[in-house]
Amino acid sequence: MAGGEHAEHVCFCWLGSSRYTAPGAGVYAFSHTSVLICLQHYTAVRQYLLEKSAFHPGIGQFTLVNTEEQFSHRMKSAYSFPRVSVVIPALNEESSIANVVHSVIEQCPEGSELEVIIVDDGSNDRTVEEAERAGATVLRLDNGARGRNPAAARNRGARAAAGDPIVFLDADCVPGYDWLQALLGAHSNGATVVGGAIGLPSRLTFTARCDYYCSWYLIHPRRRAGIVPHHPPPNLSVRRRAYFATSGFSESAPLGYTNEERHWQSEVRAAGWTIYFEPGAVAYHHNRPGLRNLVVRNYRWAYTAIESKSRSGSTRFAWVYRCPRLLMTCALPLCFVHTGYILGCWLRVGVYEPLIMLPLIIASRVAYMTGMVVGGVRWLRRLKSSCGQVPEDHREWSK
């Protein structure tokens, strides 16, 4: 395009996806973590993006190319992944699994092969049939009749996957627009592990929205991109070599259901790789409704919190978990501290609905701290019964 013409281009920024027309901008493109700009239009495009708040210094970076041919080459090579695998553990998801599979398949990058692997975790409904009909490869996890080991399901799916990267997605998460493109864009810029954002779907009930606010306050789409110490597995992508260099998700009880990713992510970081949060890769999590679900889910999440975080150090505020007994002693006041922290995370980005949910959020924190104390006490007792030895990985991290 010649200078002076209008260059229409889809621009993805950390606040979401927007379409801009930049007068006189020439040929340029803004990916989730970098900007490709034809050299002669650098100044005009930079000023335009800054005025539109589409470029945030310190988050993205400019990459200059001298010709349109070089620009086209860079854009193609930036997303050069011959095969990509998406692994989805599922348990009794017959009503939604087809929609999830279709949403993933529709995002297959041009020139790439995309495989969707559903690992059935003991469903007793038509999850398997619906997933196969939607176009997914279905594996059955041989774990008896009880099911409920998503860690084992993810490991099983990863072993069967042929792609690079391997993307882990939960069955109750529906990918948003350009979700996969955002993950691959971050990988192409050098990230080994990429965590996507968890978005709030429309039409959730009041308690389900509260559960969302209590769960995803650190990885929502309005949070800034950057290096993080940890990212949960519902929306997570990892390069194949890095994943198989670790021990994988922790399958043993009680870690097989919650916090199962922390140990292998600590291994990733110990090997010198990083975990990158990409807010443009949004998956919408359909939290389940009901007060009972809110309480039980937070209790379960916290049950393994002290064990997993103390052993791995794979968490924010990792220093807190070096003193698990002190942490459990302070559980009651921490209910209110944690409530304030959650509210602060949302208010900081202009989300005010959690304020009217304050009683429910406090109730969820009471459930969380109760689970943390009960699980922590039982973990310390297991340590004591095994001659009081601290696990090897905890000793190394504590040095």
C-alpha positions, -999 to +999 in steps of 0.1 A: +000+000+000+013+034-008+016+061+018-014+083+021-039+054+015-060+040+043-046+007+056-073-014+072-060-039+097-073-059+126-055-048+158-055-070+189-046-053+221-045-066+257-080-051+264-096-072+236-100-071+199-106-039+179-106-029+143-087+003+133-082+022+101-050+042+102-048+070+076-015+070+058-002+042+079+011+020+051+015-017+058+016-028+094+002-054+118-002-055+156+000-089+171-006-097+207+030-091+218+046-072+190+040-048+161+053-054+126+056-021+107+069-011+073+100+010+081+089+042+062+056+043+083+071+037+117+065+072+132+030+076+118+018+041+130+034+044+164+017+078+171-016+064+158-015+033+180-005+054+210-034+078+204-058+049+201-044+032+232-037+001+210+000+000+219+012+000+255+049+007+260+064-020+281+039-046+270+045-050+233+074-040+211+079-027+176+096-049+150+106-030+118+106-045+083+119-027+052+096-040+025+061-054+021+077-087+010+096-089+042+065-080+061+045-108+045+073-133+052+075-123+089+037-126+093+037-161+078+067-173+098+054-158+130+026-185+131+045-214+115+033-244+135+027-274+112+007-293+138-010-281+170-027-304+195-055-293+219-061-317+248-094-315+267-103-336+297-140-342+300-164-357+325-202-358+317-201-328+294-225-341+267-245-309+265-215-286+258-186-307+245-196-304+208-197-266+210-162-266+226-148-289+199-163-268+171-150-236+186-115-250+186-116-266+151-128-233+136-096-217+147-072-240+128-044-217+115-039-216+077-012-241+067-014-260+100-030-292+111-051-291+143-059-322+163-085-321+191-081-348+217-109-354+242-099-376+272-130-390+288-126-392+325-153-418+332-184-401+318-217-419+322-235-398+296-230-393+259-199-371+261-179-396+240-204-399+213-210-361+211-172-354+210-166-379+182-195-365+162-180-330+165-147-342+150-125-349+180-103-379+187-116-395+219-095-414+244-108-431+275-089-428+308-086-462+324-091-451+360-120-473+372-156-461+375-150-431+397-133-408+373-123-373+384-086-372+377-082-344+352-044-345+358-042-381+346-065-372+317-042-343+306-011-365+308-028-392+288-038-367+261-004-351+260+013-386+254-011-392+225-007-357+210+015-353+180+015-315+178+038-287+191+026-268+210+003-289+232-027-268+244-047-277+274-083-265+276-111-274+300-143-288+287-163-260+303-142-234+285-153-220+251-125-203+232-130-167+222-122-150+189-086-156+178-078-175+210-055-200+193-038-173+172-030-154+204-014-184+220+007-192+189+017-156+186+031-156+221+050-189+213+064-174+181+078-145+201+097-170+223+074-180+252+077-216+262+046-218+283+017-195+275-013-190+297-045-175+283-071-154+300-103-167+315-133-146+303-167-142+319-195-156+296-228-139+293-260-152+310-243-168+340-263-169+372-255-146+401-237-173+421-218-186+390-206-150+383-195-148+419-176-181+415-159-166+384-148-135+403-135-156+432-116-179+408-100-159+380-091-125+394-055-130+384-059-142+348-088-122+334-087-105+299-081-070+314-049-080+332-016-070+316+005-094+297+038-106+312+059-132+329+041-150+357+052-177+383+023-199+376-008-204+354-038-228+360-045-255+334-080-246+320-064-224+293-027-233+289-002-240+261+032-254+263+059-263+238+063-300+234+099-303+244+094-284+276+064-304+287+081-338+282+112-325+300+090-324+332+071-350+352+038-337+339+006-330+359+006-345+394-018-375+393-016-388+429-045-379+453-053-353+464-033-333+438-049-350+408-079-328+410-065-294+421-032-276+419-020-305+397+001-282+375+023-265+401+050-291+403+057-294+366+056-256+362+082-253+389+103-278+369+098-256+338+110-225+356+140-244+372+151-254+337+152-217+327+120-214+308+093-189+315+055-188+318+039-160+299+004-146+304-013-136+272-046-118+279-056-118+242-060-156+243-095-157+260-114-188+269-148-182+285-153-204+316-188-215+323-187-216+361-215-238+376-244-222+395-254-226+431-242-216+465-231-252+473-209-253+442-193-220+452-185-233+487-174-268+477-153-257+447-133-232+468-128-258+496-114-282+470-092-257+454-076-248+488-073-283+501-040-289+483-029-253+483-004-255+511+010-288+500+015-279+464+026-243+469+050-251+498+066-279+478+069-262+444+071-224+452+051-221+420+028-193+431+026-156+437+037-146+472+057-178+474+075-166+506+042-170+525+041-207+520+076-212+535+058-211+569+027-234+565+019-236+602+019-199+606-003-196+575-028-219+589-028-202+623-037-169+606-065-184+584-094-165+600-080-130+594-067-141+560-103-146+550-108-109+551-074-100+537-080-123+507-115-109+502-100-074+500-073-086+476-099-101+453-120-069+453-089-048+447-079-069+417-113-062+401-117-026+411-083-018+397-095-027+362-130-010+366-151-041+374-175-032+402-200-061+403-180-080+429-189-053+454-225-063+455-214-099+460-193-092+491-212-116+515-208-145+490-171-137+484-165-137+522-183-171+524-161-184+496-130-173+514-142-190+546-146-222+526-112-216+510-094-211+543-111-240+558-100-263+530-065-249+533-063-256+570-078-291+568-056-301+538-025-285+553-029-303+586-034-336+569-003-330+547+019-322+577+006-353+594+016-374+564+050-358+565+054-366+602+043-402+597+070-406+570+098-399+596+093-361+593+111-359+560+104-328+539+100-338+502+131-333+481+116-306+459+106-285+489+142-287+504+156-275+471+132-246+468+136-235+504+174-230+501 
